[in-house]
Amino acid sequence: MTAPKLTGRVAIVTGGGGDIGRAIAELFVQEGAAVLCADIDGKAAADAAKRLTAAGGRALAVECDVSDSESARSTVATAVRHFGKLHILVNCAAVFPPRKPVTALDGSDWERALAVNVSGCFYMSKHAILEIAKAGGGSIVHVASQLAHVAREGSAAYCTTKAALLGLAKVMALDHAKDGIRVNTLSPGGVATTGMAEQWGGMETAEREWGRAKHPLGRLCRVEEVARGALFLASDDSSCMTGADLLIDGGYTAL
Ligand SMILES: NC(=O)c1ccc[n+]([C@@H]2O[C@H](COP(=O)([O-])OP(=O)(O)OC[C@H]3O[C@@H](n4cnc5c(N)ncnc54)[C@H](O)[C@@H]3O)[C@@H](O)[C@H]2O)c1
């Protein structure tokens, strides 16, 4: 049996009530971390944390809007107050704007995507960095997407926000290497989530029309596969990696 990879570490997972965030939080707890699940959907965050504590893990839920600086600050403060310190931040919260060309996309949808998907990572990082540095260093992961690398029609807002995270991570990596903080992005391809099934009118259609058609491995990624990527980036397994992107996309971008 291999030793747990996150023993004694404290992590915040934003979007911790969502499908991928939940899987990341679960794997981190299994690997010995204490995890704060932060989500704008307070009930989803609470359910996630409850499942983790019921299984014997250390977890806490916070209702938080990552696009609001004060909410982000208070989420970081709660993690430190409750668990004593902070080593890891996974920025997984995101919104998925309606698929429309720029001419038809409402300004409010564009603004909200930038506010949550980009500014949310900025605000959470801004407040977390000070604490991670105090703890002696750690790791920040922005969850981007294969669509940070390639375009999908009708997805100007989503693609723009995810591409922005690659730039944000690189600059943060330079700025905070001296603090012992590594910053990377994790880019999943299409993942078999409830949101994916809803978007395609069922998981079978999603697997056929998106998974098989666009991913050379012939299927959507599983949330556990994405979580293993987050664990790699959060743990010392990636100790010489910063300012980089880890693609877990079933070959989507190789096509
Ligand atoms: N599902 C996929 O196929 C896929 C592919 C590539 C990348 N991703 C990325 O993975 C991440 C998780 O996606 P998912 O499929 O689990 O989606 P999801 O909708 O299940 O989870 C996203 C979570 O973010 C939360 N959230 C939204 N706005 C928020 C805010 N302002 N503050 C705090 N929380 C907020 C939602 O309540 C939700 O629980 C996202 O960053 C997404 O862009 C997903």
The ligand as a Tripos MOL2 file, in Angstrom:
@<TRIPOS>MOLECULE
LIG
   44    48     1     0     0
SMALL
NO_CHARGES

@<TRIPOS>ATOM
      1 N1        -17.8420   18.7380  -17.0580 N.am      1 LIG1
      2 C1        -16.9550   18.8360  -18.0380 C.2       1 LIG1
      3 O1        -17.0630   18.1910  -19.0830 O.2       1 LIG1
      4 C2        -15.7760   19.7590  -17.8830 C.ar      1 LIG1
      5 C3        -14.7900   19.7400  -18.8780 C.ar      1 LIG1
      6 C4        -13.6870   20.5760  -18.7590 C.ar      1 LIG1
      7 C5        -13.5760   21.4040  -17.6610 C.ar      1 LIG1
      8 N2        -14.5460   21.4110  -16.7230 N.ar      1 LIG1
      9 C6        -14.3840   22.3150  -15.5830 C.3       1 LIG1
     10 O2        -14.4420   21.5740  -14.3860 O.3       1 LIG1
     11 C7        -14.9700   22.3810  -13.3440 C.3       1 LIG1
     12 C8        -16.1280   21.6660  -12.6500 C.3       1 LIG1
     13 O3        -17.1340   21.3840  -13.6020 O.3       1 LIG1
     14 P1        -18.3540   20.4050  -13.2990 P.3       1 LIG1
     15 O4        -18.6440   19.6790  -14.5410 O.co2     1 LIG1
     16 O5        -18.1160   19.6350  -12.0430 O.co2     1 LIG1
     17 O6        -19.5200   21.4650  -13.0950 O.3       1 LIG1
     18 P2        -20.5980   21.6010  -11.9350 P.3       1 LIG1
     19 O7        -21.6110   22.5790  -12.4120 O.co2     1 LIG1
     20 O8        -21.0490   20.2620  -11.4720 O.co2     1 LIG1
     21 O9        -19.7320   22.2670  -10.7670 O.3       1 LIG1
     22 C9        -19.4420   23.6260  -10.7420 C.3       1 LIG1
     23 C10       -19.7570   24.1140   -9.3360 C.3       1 LIG1
     24 O10       -19.3960   25.5030   -9.2510 O.3       1 LIG1
     25 C11       -20.3540   26.1320   -8.4350 C.3       1 LIG1
     26 N3        -20.3540   27.5740   -8.6680 N.ar      1 LIG1
     27 C12       -20.8520   28.2390   -9.7390 C.ar      1 LIG1
     28 N4        -20.6950   29.5570   -9.5750 N.ar      1 LIG1
     29 C13       -20.0680   29.7260   -8.3740 C.ar      1 LIG1
     30 C14       -19.6310   30.8570   -7.6480 C.ar      1 LIG1
     31 N5        -19.8320   32.1060   -8.1120 N.pl3     1 LIG1
     32 N6        -19.0160   30.6680   -6.4610 N.ar      1 LIG1
     33 C15       -18.8340   29.4200   -5.9610 C.ar      1 LIG1
     34 N7        -19.2460   28.3100   -6.6130 N.ar      1 LIG1
     35 C16       -19.8450   28.4650   -7.7910 C.ar      1 LIG1
     36 C17       -21.6860   25.4790   -8.8270 C.3       1 LIG1
     37 O11       -22.6810   25.6750   -7.8370 O.3       1 LIG1
     38 C18       -21.2680   24.0240   -9.0020 C.3       1 LIG1
     39 O12       -21.4580   23.2880   -7.8110 O.3       1 LIG1
     40 C19       -15.3350   23.7100  -13.9940 C.3       1 LIG1
     41 O13       -14.2840   24.6160  -13.8090 O.3       1 LIG1
     42 C20       -15.4730   23.3470  -15.4580 C.3       1 LIG1
     43 O14       -15.2700   24.4570  -16.2860 O.3       1 LIG1
     44 C21       -15.6430   20.6120  -16.7880 C.ar      1 LIG1
@<TRIPOS>BOND
     1     1     2 1
     2     2     3 2
     3     2     4 1
     4     4     5 ar
     5     4    44 ar
     6     5     6 ar
     7     6     7 ar
     8     7     8 ar
     9     8     9 1
    10     8    44 ar
    11     9    10 1
    12     9    42 1
    13    10    11 1
    14    11    12 1
    15    11    40 1
    16    12    13 1
    17    13    14 1
    18    14    15 2
    19    14    16 1
    20    14    17 1
    21    17    18 1
    22    18    19 2
    23    18    20 1
    24    18    21 1
    25    21    22 1
    26    22    23 1
    27    23    24 1
    28    23    38 1
    29    24    25 1
    30    25    26 1
    31    25    36 1
    32    26    27 ar
    33    26    35 ar
    34    27    28 ar
    35    28    29 ar
    36    29    30 ar
    37    29    35 ar
    38    30    31 1
    39    30    32 ar
    40    32    33 ar
    41    33    34 ar
    42    34    35 ar
    43    36    37 1
    44    36    38 1
    45    38    39 1
    46    40    41 1
    47    40    42 1
    48    42    43 1
@<TRIPOS>SUBSTRUCTURE
     1 LIG1         1 GROUP 0 **** ****
